[in-house]
Amino acid sequence: MAFQLPELPYAKDALVPHISAETLEFHWGKHHRAYVNKTNEFVSAKPELEGASLVEVIRHASGGGEKKLFNNSAQLWNHSFFWQCLTPEAQQPSGRLAQLIDDGFGGVEPLLQKLGDEAVNHFSNGWAWLVLDRDHLKITSLHDADTPLVHDGMVPLFTLDVWEHAYYIDYRNERPRFVTSVLSNIVNWDFVAQNLDGNGADRADQEGAEARSSEAIS
């Protein structure tokens, strides 16, 4: 079965006023779908990837320098992860996550300030990331389609899309306002906490047809 566009974990209008239904119609319904379709197109031409999971495809493409396949498959995964990072329900970090935030940043507000600065100041297209590196939280950003899945010491916990199509309909060119609105209101801290188990990659993965082990992928 070809890779699929995953369903949103909430209604398209659930994130209003921070992200509009119109934005999700384009961002999820058109941009994300295009990455799905392109990934399937490239994979179908590579018999060696038959049955590979999405994460396996991404790592294979990265290791082999296959830029078009990497860009589309990584964007498919990045977006699938991103939608889960958001929620219409007001949340705050608790438990182990709250402790790691206090230890690393001195509280939630300093963390959000640093994450927001990273997102706003990232040049051109890309993603701002909160990652886990050997039991320490770190903030970084990656350009274009790049993803923590292909970097050591970057266990994905949370991401914010700062490609222009993520915010232009609602905020025009005002990336700072978009970043502040999202980070202050619709972060899915429960999802972030779940990802402390190191299995965040799997939460946006998909199995390919006749899935097989990663050992079969060179």
C-alpha positions as CSV (number, residue, x, y, z in Angstrom):
1,M,0.0,0.0,0.0
2,A,1.4,3.4,-0.9
3,F,2.1,6.0,1.7
4,Q,-1.0,8.0,2.8
5,L,-1.8,11.5,3.8
6,P,-2.5,11.0,7.5
7,E,-5.7,12.4,9.0
8,L,-5.4,15.5,11.1
9,P,-5.8,14.7,14.8
10,Y,-8.4,17.5,15.2
11,A,-11.0,19.2,13.0
12,K,-9.7,21.7,10.5
13,D,-11.2,24.7,12.4
14,A,-10.1,23.4,15.9
15,L,-7.0,25.6,16.0
16,V,-8.7,28.9,15.3
17,P,-7.8,31.7,15.8
18,H,-4.1,30.6,15.9
19,I,-4.3,28.6,12.6
20,S,-7.3,28.9,10.4
21,A,-9.2,26.2,8.6
22,E,-8.2,27.8,5.3
23,T,-4.5,27.4,6.2
24,L,-5.0,23.8,7.0
25,E,-6.8,23.3,3.7
26,F,-3.7,24.4,1.9
27,H,-0.9,23.4,4.2
28,W,-2.2,19.9,5.0
29,G,-4.6,19.3,2.2
30,K,-2.3,20.5,-0.6
31,H,1.3,20.9,0.4
32,H,1.5,17.8,2.7
33,R,-0.5,15.8,0.1
34,A,2.0,16.8,-2.6
35,Y,4.9,15.4,-0.5
36,V,2.9,12.1,-0.2
37,N,2.3,11.9,-3.9
38,K,5.9,12.7,-4.8
39,T,7.3,10.3,-2.3
40,N,5.1,7.5,-3.7
41,E,6.2,8.4,-7.2
42,F,9.9,8.2,-6.4
43,V,9.6,5.0,-4.3
44,S,7.6,3.2,-7.0
45,A,10.6,3.6,-9.3
46,K,13.0,2.0,-6.8
47,P,12.4,-1.8,-6.3
48,E,14.9,-1.9,-3.5
49,L,12.6,0.3,-1.4
50,E,9.5,-1.8,-1.8
51,G,8.1,-2.5,1.6
52,A,10.3,0.1,3.3
53,S,8.7,2.2,6.1
54,L,8.7,6.0,5.7
55,V,11.6,6.4,8.2
56,E,13.6,3.7,6.3
57,V,13.0,5.6,3.0
58,I,14.2,8.8,4.6
59,R,17.4,7.3,6.0
60,H,18.1,5.4,2.8
61,A,17.7,8.6,0.7
62,S,19.9,10.6,3.1
63,G,22.6,8.0,3.1
64,G,22.5,7.7,-0.7
65,G,22.4,11.4,-1.5
66,E,19.0,11.1,-3.2
67,K,17.9,14.6,-2.7
68,K,14.5,14.6,-4.4
69,L,13.4,11.5,-2.6
70,F,14.8,12.8,0.7
71,N,13.2,16.2,0.4
72,N,9.7,14.8,-0.2
73,S,9.8,11.8,2.2
74,A,11.3,13.9,5.0
75,Q,8.7,16.6,4.4
76,L,6.0,13.9,4.6
77,W,7.3,12.8,7.9
78,N,8.0,16.3,9.3
79,H,4.5,17.4,8.6
80,S,2.9,14.2,10.0
81,F,4.9,14.8,13.2
82,F,4.1,18.6,13.2
83,W,0.3,18.1,13.2
84,Q,0.6,16.0,16.4
85,C,2.6,18.7,18.1
86,L,-0.5,21.0,18.1
87,T,-3.7,20.7,20.1
88,P,-6.8,22.9,20.7
89,E,-6.7,22.0,24.4
90,A,-4.8,24.3,26.7
91,Q,-1.9,22.3,28.2
92,Q,1.2,22.8,30.4
93,P,4.2,20.5,30.8
94,S,4.3,18.2,33.9
95,G,6.2,15.4,35.3
96,R,9.6,14.5,33.8
97,L,9.2,16.9,31.0
98,A,8.6,19.9,33.3
99,Q,11.7,18.9,35.3
100,L,13.8,18.7,32.2
101,I,12.6,22.1,31.1
102,D,13.4,23.6,34.5
103,D,16.8,22.0,34.5
104,G,17.7,23.1,31.0
105,F,16.0,26.4,30.6
106,G,14.8,27.6,34.0
107,G,11.1,27.2,33.2
108,V,8.6,27.1,30.4
109,E,8.6,30.8,29.5
110,P,12.4,30.9,29.0
111,L,12.1,27.7,26.9
112,L,9.4,29.2,24.7
113,Q,11.4,32.4,24.3
114,K,14.4,30.5,23.1
115,L,12.4,28.2,20.8
116,G,10.6,31.3,19.5
117,D,13.8,33.1,18.8
118,E,15.2,30.1,17.0
119,A,12.0,29.9,14.8
120,V,11.8,33.6,14.0
121,N,15.5,34.0,13.2
122,H,15.8,30.8,11.1
123,F,16.8,32.1,7.6
124,S,14.4,31.1,4.9
125,N,12.5,27.8,5.0
126,G,12.8,25.1,7.6
127,W,11.8,23.8,11.0
128,A,12.5,24.8,14.6
129,W,13.0,21.7,16.9
130,L,13.0,20.8,20.5
131,V,15.0,17.6,20.8
132,L,16.4,15.2,23.4
133,D,20.1,14.6,23.5
134,R,21.2,12.1,26.1
135,D,18.6,13.2,28.6
136,H,19.1,16.9,28.0
137,L,16.7,19.2,26.1
138,K,18.1,21.2,23.2
139,I,16.7,23.7,20.7
140,T,17.8,23.9,17.1
141,S,16.6,24.5,13.6
142,L,17.1,22.7,10.4
143,H,16.8,24.0,6.8
144,D,14.3,23.0,4.2
145,A,13.3,19.4,4.6
146,D,16.1,18.3,6.9
147,T,15.0,16.3,9.9
148,P,16.3,14.9,13.2
149,L,15.8,11.4,11.9
150,V,19.2,11.6,10.1
151,H,21.2,13.3,12.9
152,D,22.8,11.7,15.9
153,G,21.8,13.1,19.2
154,M,18.5,14.5,18.0
155,V,15.5,12.6,19.3
156,P,12.5,14.6,18.1
157,L,10.1,16.0,20.7
158,F,8.4,19.0,19.1
159,T,8.7,21.0,15.9
160,L,7.4,24.2,14.5
161,D,7.1,24.6,10.7
162,V,8.5,28.0,9.6
163,W,8.1,27.5,5.9
164,E,6.1,30.5,4.6
165,H,3.1,28.4,3.6
166,A,2.6,27.5,7.3
167,Y,1.6,31.1,8.1
168,Y,1.1,33.3,5.1
169,I,-2.6,33.0,4.8
170,D,-3.2,34.0,8.5
171,Y,-0.2,36.2,9.2
172,R,1.1,37.3,5.8
173,N,4.9,37.8,6.3
174,E,4.7,38.2,10.1
175,R,6.5,35.1,11.1
176,P,7.1,36.4,14.7
177,R,3.3,36.8,15.3
178,F,2.7,33.3,14.0
179,V,5.4,31.8,16.2
180,T,4.2,33.6,19.3
181,S,0.6,32.6,18.7
182,V,1.3,28.9,18.3
183,L,3.9,28.5,21.1
184,S,1.8,30.4,23.6
185,N,-1.5,28.6,22.9
186,I,-1.6,25.3,21.0
187,V,1.5,23.2,22.0
188,N,0.6,19.6,22.6
189,W,2.8,19.1,25.7
190,D,1.3,15.7,26.2
191,F,2.7,14.6,22.9
192,V,6.1,16.2,23.7
193,A,6.2,14.3,26.9
194,Q,5.3,11.0,25.1
195,N,8.3,11.5,22.9
196,L,10.7,11.4,25.8
197,D,10.5,7.6,25.4
198,G,12.6,8.0,22.3
199,N,9.9,6.7,20.0
200,G,8.9,10.0,18.4
201,A,10.1,8.9,15.0
202,D,7.6,6.0,15.0
203,R,4.7,8.3,15.8
204,A,4.9,9.8,12.3
205,D,6.1,6.7,10.5
206,Q,4.1,4.6,8.0
207,E,4.7,1.1,6.9
208,G,5.3,0.4,3.2
209,A,3.8,-2.4,1.3
210,E,5.0,-5.9,2.3
211,A,7.0,-4.2,5.1
212,R,10.3,-5.7,5.9
213,S,13.1,-5.0,8.4
214,S,15.5,-2.1,8.0
215,E,18.3,-4.7,7.5
216,A,17.0,-5.2,4.0
217,I,17.7,-1.6,3.2
218,S,21.3,-0.9,2.2
